[in-house]
């Protein structure tokens, strides 16, 4: 099953760019997931299980490394790559 996800990360810190870039870099370590970034959000496309495993790992890592972080996500069934 294919999955498309749109995710935005909002670190509750003055230095917010580093944590956002770190999160995107971690997501890019997963070769089977297509990652597209823009100024508003990051979009992920791939197999449901692989995308969810990547998100689980990267979100947990962000909480551990950066503390309070807000994630806003949209999950859409299917591959909706532009």
Residue, then its C-alpha position, 0 to 999 in steps of 0.5 A: x500500500x502506498x502512502x503520501x504524507x505532508x509534515x511540518x515541524x515547529x521546534x519550540x526554540x529560538x534556533x528552529x532552522x537546525x532542528x528542521x534541517x536535521x529532521x529532513x536530513x534524517x528522512x533523506x537517509x531512507x532510500x526507499x522514501x521520496x522526500x520533497x521539501x519546500x518552504x512550508x512543509x516536507x512531503x513523503x511518498x512510499x510504501x506505507x510501512x516504510x514511511x511510517x517506520x521512518x516517521x516513527x524513528x525520526x520523530x522520536x529522535x527529534x523529541x529526544x534531541x530537541x525537546x519540545x517540538x510540534x509536528x503537524x501531519x496529513x496522511x493520504x492513502x496512495x502515491x500523490x507525488x507531483 
